[in-house]
Amino acid sequence: MSVLDDVQAMYAADTKGMLKSLWELPGQCARAWELGMAAQLPPAGQFKHILVTGLGGSAIGGDFLRVYAARRLGVPVVVNRDYVLPEFVGPHTLVFAVSYSGNTEETLSAYARAREKGAALVVLTTGGRLGEMARQDGVPVITVPGGIAPRSATGYLFLPTLAVLYRMGLLPDPGQEVHECVSLLQSMREELKPEVPRDSNPAKMLAAGFYNRIPVIWGSSGTTEVVAQRWKGQINENAKAPAYWNVFPELNHNELVGFEFPGELLRRLYVVILRDPHDHPRVQKRFAITREIMEGAVAGVVEIMARGSGALARLYSLVYIGDYASVYLAMLYGVDPGPVRVIDTLKARLAEE
């Protein structure tokens, strides 16, 4: 029996419930939208920019927002992964301070600086020090459920921001897109769950392609770029393995040239091209040419097409299969996908100082 078909063994190896979190993602997205629609709003203002500050799993929702809002919002969205803030932040900036734990030191620092600079603030967290500070300061807090890994909480750390921006009159109503996204994920989990055999499960087949190889994930600027970034991070954290990402058309101007040497290493690369029907027509042509160039140099090249009609459904359809594949890859390597001991060690050593 294949490791990926031993369902009981996979659940037993998954001590942090990553598979359970994946199964529950549709419900999480529905609940996250409700939380955003019920949240207290910051004071209205003439905002010139929106900034999301956070790290890791608490920042990826900001990247989802940045890509989603680029063609719908009249002001730029910037994602900040740092202790400090860009100089432009001030009274005309709306800041979402996002920390699932509420104790991320970089986010606490950025939150304090945003307050000093007079920015409008909304906090997303399960609690922790960030929640305490925000309540003391009278800043709106969207309290999301705890108990899962931050990287499993993308619905909670992204969809409330859409609801807030819609209610503030900054975004068109995305409610129908949210409902379509939830429905699509409910359907997809029946295809991707552990009980579906490897030969019929797209995520398991992807994991098999990644096994003992280095995944290279390519997206397209403005559509799937953030999904490529997400896949890379999920493979790192869940499978404890390296992965790399880039975007079209930029990669055609540099990275593509770097697939000649060393040949023995290139044959260990497995390339995934993430596609969306709304990719620029010239980028779609680049996909075909690039695949033709690459196929003889690397172990494999596969394309994954987004599903759904709305932007949110298409985004999460690709996120979902990548998340599942990263957990299945962990199973192939015989590693528990949940713990991130290296990060825990780093935080402990920083705390000592």
WOZI-V259757 format. One record per pair of residues at least 24 apart in sequence whose C-alpha atoms are under 8 Angstrom apart, sorted by the first residue. I is the first residue (numbers start at 1). J is the second residue. D is the distance in whole Angstrom. If there is no record, write none. Layout:
BEGIN
{{I/J/D} {I/J/D}}
END
This chain:
BEGIN
{{3/331/7} {3/332/6} {4/194/7} {4/197/8} {4/198/6} {4/204/7} {4/328/7} {4/331/7} {4/332/7} {5/194/7} {5/195/7} {5/196/8} {5/197/6} {5/198/6} {7/194/6} {7/195/6} {10/194/8} {10/331/7} {13/331/8} {13/335/8} {13/336/6} {14/336/5} {14/337/6} {14/338/7} {15/336/7} {15/338/7} {16/148/8} {16/149/8} {16/337/8} {16/338/5} {16/339/7} {17/148/8} {17/338/7} {18/148/8} {18/149/8} {18/152/7} {18/327/7} {18/337/7} {18/338/6} {19/324/8} {19/327/8} {21/148/7} {21/152/6} {22/152/7} {22/320/8} {22/323/8} {22/324/7} {23/189/6} {23/193/7} {25/155/7} {25/185/8} {26/181/8} {26/182/5} {26/183/7} {26/185/6} {26/186/6} {27/182/7} {28/153/8} {28/155/6} {28/156/7} {29/155/5} {29/156/7} {29/159/7} {29/178/8} {29/182/7} {30/178/7} {30/179/7} {30/182/7} {31/156/8} {32/144/8} {32/155/6} {32/156/5} {32/157/8} {32/159/6} {32/160/6} {33/159/6} {33/160/5} {33/163/6} {33/178/8} {34/160/8} {35/142/7} {35/144/8} {35/160/6} {36/142/7} {36/159/7} {36/160/4} {36/161/7} {36/162/8} {36/163/5} {36/164/6} {37/160/7} {37/163/5} {37/164/7} {37/167/7} {39/140/8} {39/141/8} {39/142/6} {39/164/7} {40/140/6} {40/141/7} {40/142/8} {41/122/8} {41/140/6} {41/164/7} {41/168/8} {42/120/6} {42/121/7} {42/122/7} {42/139/7} {42/140/6} {43/120/7} {44/168/7} {45/92/7} {46/92/6} {47/75/8} {47/91/8} {47/92/4} {47/93/5} {47/94/6} {48/75/6} {48/76/8} {48/92/6} {48/93/6} {49/75/5} {49/76/5} {49/77/6} {49/78/8} {49/92/7} {49/93/5} {49/94/7} {50/75/7} {50/76/6} {50/77/5} {50/78/6} {50/93/6} {50/94/5} {50/95/6} {50/96/8} {51/77/6} {51/78/5} {51/79/6} {51/80/7} {51/93/7} {51/94/6} {51/95/5} {51/96/6} {52/77/8} {52/78/6} {52/79/5} {52/80/6} {52/95/6} {52/96/5} {52/97/6} {52/98/7} {53/79/6} {53/80/5} {53/81/6} {53/82/8} {53/95/7} {53/96/6} {53/97/5} {53/98/6} {53/107/6} {53/110/7} {54/79/8} {54/80/6} {54/81/6} {54/82/8} {54/97/6} {54/98/5} {54/99/6} {54/104/8} {54/106/7} {54/107/5} {55/81/5} {55/82/8} {55/99/7} {55/104/8} {55/106/8} {55/107/7} {56/150/8} {56/151/7} {57/150/5} {57/151/4} {57/152/8} {57/153/7} {57/154/7} {58/98/6} {58/99/5} {58/100/6} {58/150/6} {58/151/7} {58/154/8} {58/157/6} {59/98/7} {60/154/7} {60/226/8} {60/230/7} {61/154/6} {61/155/8} {61/157/5} {61/158/4} {61/159/8} {62/157/8} {62/158/7} {63/226/6} {64/158/7} {64/226/6} {65/158/7} {65/161/8} {65/162/7} {67/222/6} {67/223/7} {67/226/7} {68/311/7} {68/312/8} {69/171/8} {70/222/8} {72/171/7} {72/172/7} {73/170/7} {73/171/6} {74/170/8} {81/106/8} {82/106/6} {82/107/7} {82/110/7} {83/107/6} {83/108/8} {83/109/5} {83/110/5} {84/109/7} {84/110/5} {84/113/7} {85/110/6} {85/113/7} {85/114/7} {89/114/7} {89/117/7} {89/119/7} {90/114/7} {90/117/5} {90/118/5} {90/119/5} {91/117/7} {91/118/5} {91/119/4} {91/120/7} {92/119/7} {92/120/8} {93/119/5} {93/120/6} {94/119/6} {94/120/5} {94/121/6} {94/122/8} {95/119/7} {95/120/6} {95/121/5} {95/122/6} {96/121/6} {96/122/5} {96/123/6} {96/124/7} {96/161/8} {97/121/7} {97/122/6} {97/123/5} {97/124/6} {98/123/6} {98/124/5} {98/125/6} {98/157/7} {99/124/6} {99/125/5} {99/126/8} {99/130/8} {100/124/7} {100/125/5} {100/126/6} {100/127/8} {100/146/8} {100/150/6} {100/157/8} {101/125/6} {101/126/6} {101/127/7} {101/128/6} {101/150/8} {102/126/6} {102/127/5} {102/128/4} {102/129/5} {102/130/5} {102/131/6} {103/128/6} {103/129/6} {103/130/6} {124/157/7} {149/338/8} {151/234/8} {177/310/6} {177/311/7} {177/312/6} {177/313/7} {178/312/7} {178/313/8} {180/308/8} {180/310/7} {180/313/6} {181/308/8} {181/310/8} {181/312/6} {181/313/4} {181/314/8} {181/316/7} {182/313/8} {184/308/7} {184/313/7} {184/317/7} {185/313/8} {185/316/8} {185/317/7} {185/320/8} {188/317/8} {192/321/7} {192/324/7} {193/324/8} {202/321/7} {203/321/6} {203/322/7} {203/324/6} {203/325/4} {203/328/7} {204/324/8} {204/325/6} {204/328/6} {204/329/8} {206/325/6} {207/325/5} {207/326/7} {207/328/6} {207/329/5} {207/332/8} {208/329/7} {208/332/8} {209/270/7} {209/300/8} {210/270/6} {210/329/7} {211/329/7} {211/332/7} {211/333/8} {212/268/8} {213/268/5} {213/269/6} {213/270/6} {214/241/8} {214/242/6} {214/243/6} {214/244/8} {214/268/6} {214/269/5} {214/270/6} {215/242/7} {215/243/5} {215/244/6} {215/269/6} {215/270/5} {215/271/6} {215/272/7} {216/243/6} {216/244/5} {216/245/6} {216/269/7} {216/270/6} {216/271/5} {216/272/6} {217/243/8} {217/244/6} {217/245/5} {217/246/7} {217/271/6} {217/272/5} {217/273/6} {217/274/7} {218/245/6} {218/246/5} {218/247/5} {218/248/7} {218/271/7} {218/272/6} {218/273/5} {218/274/6} {219/245/8} {219/246/6} {219/247/5} {219/248/6} {219/273/6} {219/274/5} {219/275/7} {220/247/5} {220/248/5} {220/249/7} {220/274/7} {220/275/7} {220/279/7} {220/283/8} {221/247/6} {221/248/6} {221/249/7} {222/279/8} {223/276/7} {223/278/7} {223/279/7} {223/315/8} {224/274/6} {224/275/7} {224/276/7} {224/315/7} {227/274/8} {227/315/7} {227/318/7} {227/319/6} {228/274/7} {230/319/7} {231/319/7} {231/322/6} {231/323/7} {231/326/8} {234/322/8} {234/323/6} {234/326/6} {235/326/5} {235/327/8} {235/329/8} {237/337/7} {237/338/8} {237/340/6} {238/326/6} {238/327/6} {238/330/6} {238/336/8} {238/337/4} {238/338/6} {238/340/8} {239/326/6} {239/327/6} {239/329/6} {239/330/4} {239/331/8} {239/333/7} {239/335/7} {239/336/8} {239/337/6} {240/330/7} {240/335/8} {240/337/8} {248/283/7} {248/286/8} {249/283/6} {249/286/8} {252/290/8} {256/290/8} {259/294/8} {259/297/7} {260/297/7} {263/297/7} {266/297/6} {266/298/5} {266/299/7} {267/297/6} {267/298/4} {267/299/5} {268/298/7} {268/299/6} {269/298/5} {269/299/6} {269/300/7} {270/298/6} {270/299/5} {270/300/5} {270/301/6} {271/298/8} {271/299/8} {271/300/6} {271/301/5} {271/302/6} {272/301/6} {272/302/5} {272/303/6} {272/304/7} {273/301/7} {273/302/6} {273/303/5} {273/304/6} {274/303/6} {274/304/5} {274/305/6} {274/306/8} {274/318/8} {275/303/7} {275/304/6} {275/305/5} {275/306/6} {276/305/6} {276/306/5} {276/307/8} {276/314/7} {277/305/8} {277/306/7}}
END
